[in-house]
Amino acid sequence: MSEGFGPIEVCESSAALRGWELSLGGASVARLTCEPVPGPDGRPATSARLYFDGDVRPETMRQVIEVVSQQLLRGLPAGTCVVYRGHIVSSFELPAR
């Protein structure tokens, strides 16, 4: 679905997109989005993106990634989680259930 707002067009990317905000001590440190996608073999897969806000310390990033992996992404179909921190991009694989 798309809507026009003058010269700007806004399109919904996915009705199945889910999102979470992750906080530490009441302050937002990251946002996670994930959605089901077809895998290369046609079976369901997961596409996830983890966006860190501002200058997050490496040990905080490790804690967040551990929570995301063990609590939020566990049980989802295999796939990839892309991690963004400013201009630095990395990724990790989601293992099969």
N, CA, C and O atoms as a DFTB+ gen file, in Angstrom:
388 C
 N C O
     1  1       0.843      -1.164       0.000
     2  2       0.000       0.000       0.000
     3  2       0.891       1.231       0.000
     4  3       1.893       1.274       0.715
     5  1       0.533       2.233      -0.798
     6  2       1.306       3.466      -0.781
     7  2       0.370       4.659      -0.744
     8  3      -0.764       4.594      -1.217
     9  1       0.861       5.740      -0.178
    10  2       0.114       6.977      -0.094
    11  2       1.015       8.101      -0.549
    12  3       2.221       8.085      -0.303
    13  1       0.415       9.091      -1.223
    14  2       1.177      10.244      -1.660
    15  2       1.033      11.397      -0.688
    16  3      -0.075      11.698      -0.244
    17  1       2.121      12.036      -0.357
    18  2       2.143      13.217       0.493
    19  2       2.930      14.291      -0.262
    20  3       4.109      14.515       0.011
    21  1       2.261      14.955      -1.216
    22  2       2.963      15.902      -2.068
    23  2       3.976      15.142      -2.896
    24  3       3.631      14.132      -3.510
    25  1       5.228      15.602      -2.929
    26  2       6.236      14.896      -3.731
    27  2       6.765      13.626      -3.062
    28  3       7.515      12.870      -3.681
    29  1       6.382      13.382      -1.803
    30  2       6.879      12.225      -1.063
    31  2       5.856      11.102      -1.135
    32  3       4.675      11.312      -0.855
    33  1       6.313       9.896      -1.516
    34  2       5.449       8.728      -1.514
    35  2       5.904       7.791      -0.408
    36  3       7.092       7.491      -0.283
    37  1       4.956       7.333       0.389
    38  2       5.255       6.444       1.508
    39  2       4.653       5.085       1.198
    40  3       3.458       4.977       0.922
    41  1       5.490       4.033       1.244
    42  2       5.036       2.675       0.952
    43  2       5.271       1.797       2.167
    44  3       6.321       1.864       2.807
    45  1       4.278       0.972       2.478
    46  2       4.462       0.005       3.545
    47  2       5.367      -1.099       3.027
    48  3       5.096      -1.684       1.978
    49  1       6.453      -1.393       3.763
    50  2       7.403      -2.384       3.271
    51  2       6.923      -3.809       3.503
    52  3       7.172      -4.690       2.680
    53  1       6.243      -4.038       4.605
    54  2       5.805      -5.398       4.918
    55  2       4.761      -5.353       6.015
    56  3       4.949      -4.693       7.037
    57  1       3.675      -6.050       5.803
    58  2       2.656      -6.137       6.841
    59  2       3.113      -7.055       7.970
    60  3       2.571      -7.002       9.074
    61  1       4.104      -7.893       7.698
    62  2       4.573      -8.876       8.684
    63  2       5.777      -8.384       9.488
    64  3       6.305      -9.129      10.313
    65  1       6.221      -7.147       9.264
    66  2       7.398      -6.619       9.961
    67  2       7.091      -6.438      11.446
    68  3       6.084      -5.831      11.808
    69  1       7.960      -6.966      12.298
    70  2       7.828      -6.800      13.746
    71  2       9.005      -5.989      14.240
    72  3      10.101      -6.075      13.687
    73  1       8.782      -5.193      15.289
    74  2       9.853      -4.354      15.802
    75  2       9.867      -4.269      17.311
    76  3       8.830      -4.373      17.966
    77  1      11.068      -4.076      17.858
    78  2      11.263      -3.935      19.289
    79  2      12.240      -2.797      19.529
    80  3      13.127      -2.549      18.712
    81  1      12.075      -2.104      20.652
    82  2      13.053      -1.122      21.099
    83  2      13.732      -1.712      22.325
    84  3      13.059      -2.231      23.215
    85  1      15.055      -1.640      22.382
    86  2      15.816      -2.197      23.492
    87  2      16.405      -1.058      24.305
    88  3      17.044      -0.160      23.757
    89  1      16.189      -1.095      25.616
    90  2      16.649      -0.033      26.502
    91  2      17.545      -0.599      27.590
    92  3      17.466      -1.777      27.940
    93  1      18.396       0.266      28.111
    94  2      19.274      -0.087      29.223
    95  2      19.213       1.074      30.208
    96  3      19.577       2.199      29.864
    97  1      18.766       0.815      31.406
    98  2      18.648       1.888      32.401
    99  2      17.671       2.966      31.980
   100  3      17.842       4.131      32.340
   101  1      16.653       2.598      31.225
   102  2      15.637       3.558      30.781
   103  2      15.984       4.296      29.504
   104  3      15.141       5.010      28.961
   105  1      17.202       4.144      29.012
   106  2      17.623       4.832      27.787
   107  2      17.627       3.854      26.613
   108  3      18.133       2.737      26.724
   109  1      17.065       4.279      25.504
   110  2      17.056       3.443      24.300
   111  2      18.480       3.255      23.792
   112  3      19.230       4.221      23.651
   113  1      18.852       1.993      23.516
   114  2      20.180       1.717      22.970
   115  2      20.120       1.102      21.580
   116  3      21.089       1.180      20.825
   117  1      18.971       0.479      21.228
   118  2      18.899      -0.186      19.926
   119  2      17.445      -0.452      19.545
   120  3      16.541      -0.429      20.381
   121  1      17.257      -0.705      18.252
   122  2      15.968      -1.118      17.713
   123  2      16.186      -2.361      16.870
   124  3      17.170      -2.462      16.137
   125  1      15.265      -3.302      16.977
   126  2      15.340      -4.544      16.214
   127  2      14.082      -4.666      15.367
   128  3      12.972      -4.472      15.862
   129  1      14.258      -4.990      14.084
   130  2      13.129      -5.324      13.229
   131  2      13.405      -6.689      12.611
   132  3      14.550      -7.023      12.306
   133  1      12.353      -7.468      12.430
   134  2      12.528      -8.740      11.732
   135  2      11.246      -9.070      10.982
   136  3      10.146      -8.676      11.370
   137  1      11.428      -9.803       9.899
   138  2      10.297     -10.204       9.080
   139  2      10.587     -11.534       8.410
   140  3      11.737     -11.868       8.126
   141  1       9.532     -12.282       8.163
   142  2       9.717     -13.545       7.439
   143  2       9.937     -13.263       5.957
   144  3       9.296     -12.388       5.375
   145  1      10.848     -14.013       5.361
   146  2      11.136     -13.900       3.927
   147  2      11.317     -15.308       3.372
   148  3      11.629     -16.232       4.123
   149  1      11.126     -15.480       2.077
   150  2      11.410     -16.800       1.513
   151  2      12.923     -17.020       1.440
   152  3      13.665     -16.137       1.008
   153  1      13.370     -18.189       1.861
   154  2      14.784     -18.522       1.789
   155  2      15.165     -18.927       0.382
   156  3      14.292     -19.066      -0.474
   157  1      16.464     -19.121       0.119
   158  2      16.924     -19.484      -1.213
   159  2      16.363     -20.824      -1.693
   160  3      16.254     -21.073      -2.894
   161  1      16.007     -21.681      -0.730
   162  2      15.446     -22.983      -1.091
   163  2      13.915     -22.973      -1.079
   164  3      13.281     -24.019      -1.222
   165  1      13.323     -21.777      -0.906
   166  2      11.872     -21.655      -0.904
   167  2      11.233     -21.825       0.459
   168  3      10.053     -21.521       0.632
   169  1      12.001     -22.310       1.437
   170  2      11.458     -22.462       2.791
   171  2      11.502     -21.119       3.516
   172  3      12.261     -20.233       3.123
   173  1      10.694     -20.954       4.574
   174  2      10.689     -19.690       5.315
   175  2      12.063     -19.387       5.924
   176  3      12.767     -20.287       6.383
   177  1      12.424     -18.117       5.919
   178  2      13.671     -17.637       6.517
   179  2      13.354     -16.346       7.260
   180  3      12.233     -15.842       7.188
   181  1      14.337     -15.815       7.971
   182  2      14.162     -14.585       8.725
   183  2      15.178     -13.549       8.270
   184  3      16.358     -13.851       8.086
   185  1      14.699     -12.324       8.092
   186  2      15.567     -11.180       7.822
   187  2      15.424     -10.232       9.006
   188  3      14.336      -9.721       9.268
   189  1      16.522      -9.998       9.719
   190  2      16.476      -9.139      10.908
   191  2      17.504      -8.022      10.767
   192  3      18.548      -8.186      10.134
   193  1      17.180      -6.884      11.375
   194  2      18.087      -5.735      11.382
   195  2      18.137      -5.174      12.793
   196  3      17.098      -4.943      13.411
   197  1      19.339      -4.955      13.301
   198  2      19.547      -4.418      14.637
   199  2      20.289      -3.097      14.488
   200  3      21.432      -3.066      14.031
   201  1      19.630      -2.002      14.877
   202  2      20.186      -0.655      14.745
   203  2      20.559      -0.137      16.128
   204  3      19.697      -0.013      16.997
   205  1      21.841       0.167      16.339
   206  2      22.277       0.751      17.602
   207  2      22.203       2.264      17.513
   208  3      22.580       2.860      16.504
   209  1      21.707       2.887      18.595
   210  2      21.567       4.343      18.666
   211  2      22.859       4.959      19.179
   212  3      23.374       4.557      20.222
   213  1      23.375       5.922      18.455
   214  2      24.527       6.682      18.926
   215  2      25.772       5.839      19.124
   216  3      25.987       4.838      18.441
   217  1      26.594       6.274      20.085
   218  2      27.874       5.635      20.356
   219  2      27.715       4.650      21.502
   220  3      27.939       4.993      22.662
   221  1      27.327       3.429      21.171
   222  2      27.102       2.384      22.172
   223  2      28.413       1.639      22.407
   224  3      29.111       1.277      21.460
   225  1      28.735       1.419      23.660
   226  2      29.987       0.737      24.007
   227  2      29.965      -0.719      23.541
   228  3      28.904      -1.343      23.527
   229  1      31.121      -1.268      23.159
   230  2      31.179      -2.655      22.678
   231  2      30.590      -3.674      23.654
   232  3      29.922      -4.615      23.226
   233  1      30.828      -3.503      24.969
   234  2      30.286      -4.480      25.916
   235  2      28.753      -4.401      25.986
   236  3      28.091      -5.415      26.207
   237  1      28.194      -3.206      25.799
   238  2      26.736      -3.059      25.759
   239  2      26.198      -3.717      24.496
   240  3      25.163      -4.382      24.533
   241  1      26.896      -3.534      23.378
   242  2      26.480      -4.175      22.132
   243  2      26.453      -5.691      22.293
   244  3      25.508      -6.342      21.848
   245  1      27.480      -6.260      22.925
   246  2      27.517      -7.709      23.140
   247  2      26.331      -8.172      23.977
   248  3      25.720      -9.197      23.675
   249  1      25.999      -7.415      25.037
   250  2      24.854      -7.766      25.879
   251  2      23.558      -7.737      25.080
   252  3      22.738      -8.650      25.184
   253  1      23.375      -6.695      24.288
   254  2      22.154      -6.558      23.486
   255  2      22.065      -7.690      22.471
   256  3      21.005      -8.300      22.323
   257  1      23.150      -7.981      21.774
   258  2      23.139      -9.053      20.774
   259  2      22.837     -10.395      21.434
   260  3      22.127     -11.220      20.859
   261  1      23.366     -10.621      22.627
   262  2      23.089     -11.866      23.345
   263  2      21.603     -11.978      23.687
   264  3      21.004     -13.035      23.488
   265  1      21.004     -10.905      24.196
   266  2      19.574     -10.915      24.525
   267  2      18.741     -11.117      23.271
   268  3      17.808     -11.920      23.264
   269  1      19.075     -10.390      22.208
   270  2      18.339     -10.509      20.947
   271  2      18.421     -11.943      20.427
   272  3      17.408     -12.516      20.025
   273  1      19.608     -12.519      20.433
   274  2      19.804     -13.882      19.917
   275  2      19.063     -14.921      20.745
   276  3      18.409     -15.809      20.198
   277  1      19.167     -14.807      22.070
   278  2      18.612     -15.841      22.937
   279  2      17.136     -15.667      23.242
   280  3      16.436     -16.653      23.470
   281  1      16.644     -14.427      23.251
   282  2      15.265     -14.194      23.663
   283  2      14.319     -13.857      22.515
   284  3      13.183     -14.333      22.499
   285  1      14.758     -13.056      21.565
   286  2      13.843     -12.585      20.530
   287  2      13.924     -13.375      19.231
   288  3      12.900     -13.612      18.589
   289  1      15.122     -13.783      18.837
   290  2      15.281     -14.464      17.551
   291  2      15.248     -15.986      17.680
   292  3      15.125     -16.695      16.682
   293  1      15.356     -16.472      18.883
   294  2      15.337     -17.921      19.112
   295  2      13.986     -18.484      18.660
   296  3      12.934     -17.921      18.963
   297  1      14.033     -19.575      17.949
   298  2      12.804     -20.205      17.495
   299  2      12.303     -19.711      16.151
   300  3      11.370     -20.286      15.591
   301  1      12.911     -18.649      15.621
   302  2      12.532     -18.179      14.289
   303  2      13.257     -19.013      13.236
   304  3      14.283     -19.627      13.529
   305  1      12.732     -19.037      12.019
   306  2      13.449     -19.746      10.949
   307  2      14.860     -19.168      10.764
   308  3      15.102     -17.998      11.061
   309  1      15.768     -19.985      10.280
   310  2      17.147     -19.551      10.030
   311  2      17.156     -18.315       9.150
   312  3      16.215     -18.079       8.393
   313  1      18.209     -17.534       9.246
   314  2      18.324     -16.328       8.432
   315  2      19.542     -15.529       8.833
   316  3      20.520     -16.078       9.341
   317  1      19.479     -14.227       8.602
   318  2      20.597     -13.329       8.876
   319  2      20.114     -12.117       9.647
   320  3      19.038     -11.589       9.368
   321  1      20.908     -11.671      10.619
   322  2      20.657     -10.418      11.323
   323  2      21.789      -9.464      10.964
   324  3      22.956      -9.740      11.241
   325  1      21.439      -8.350      10.350
   326  2      22.418      -7.322       9.997
   327  2      22.447      -6.312      11.134
   328  3      21.399      -5.845      11.582
   329  1      23.644      -5.973      11.602
   330  2      23.824      -5.067      12.730
   331  2      24.411      -3.755      12.217
   332  3      25.424      -3.739      11.517
   333  1      23.746      -2.653      12.584
   334  2      24.191      -1.321      12.170
   335  2      24.588      -0.521      13.403
   336  3      23.840      -0.457      14.378
   337  1      25.774       0.092      13.355
   338  2      26.224       1.029      14.391
   339  2      26.934       2.156      13.657
   340  3      28.105       2.051      13.293
   341  1      26.187       3.240      13.450
   342  2      26.726       4.333      12.638
   343  2      27.003       3.829      11.233
   344  3      26.127       3.242      10.598
   345  1      28.201       4.051      10.750
   346  2      28.571       3.608       9.398
   347  2      29.149       2.194       9.385
   348  3      29.506       1.682       8.323
   349  1      29.244       1.560      10.552
   350  2      29.791       0.206      10.643
   351  2      28.658      -0.810      10.515
   352  3      27.646      -0.716      11.211
   353  1      28.836      -1.767       9.631
   354  2      27.823      -2.796       9.406
   355  2      28.472      -4.169       9.568
   356  3      29.559      -4.420       9.047
   357  1      27.795      -5.047      10.294
   358  2      28.240      -6.435      10.416
   359  2      26.990      -7.311      10.410
   360  3      25.877      -6.798      10.298
   361  1      27.161      -8.601      10.526
   362  2      25.997      -9.485      10.533
   363  2      26.330     -10.779      11.258
   364  3      27.496     -11.110      11.474
   365  1      25.284     -11.501      11.628
   366  2      25.447     -12.842      12.155
   367  2      24.294     -13.694      11.663
   368  3      23.211     -13.193      11.357
   369  1      24.548     -14.991      11.594
   370  2      23.550     -15.938      11.092
   371  2      22.643     -16.399      12.222
   372  3      23.087     -16.605      13.352
   373  1      21.372     -16.556      11.898
   374  2      20.423     -17.155      12.837
   375  2      20.419     -18.648      12.553
   376  3      20.106     -19.056      11.434
   377  1      20.758     -19.469      13.531
   378  2      20.796     -20.902      13.279
   379  2      19.385     -21.460      13.059
   380  3      18.391     -20.870      13.482
   381  1      19.331     -22.584      12.403
   382  2      18.045     -23.270      12.228
   383  2      17.531     -23.703      13.580
   384  3      18.306     -23.947      14.505
   385  1      16.218     -23.795      13.689
   386  2      15.599     -24.172      14.972
   387  2      16.031     -25.536      15.413
   388  3      15.607     -26.008      16.468
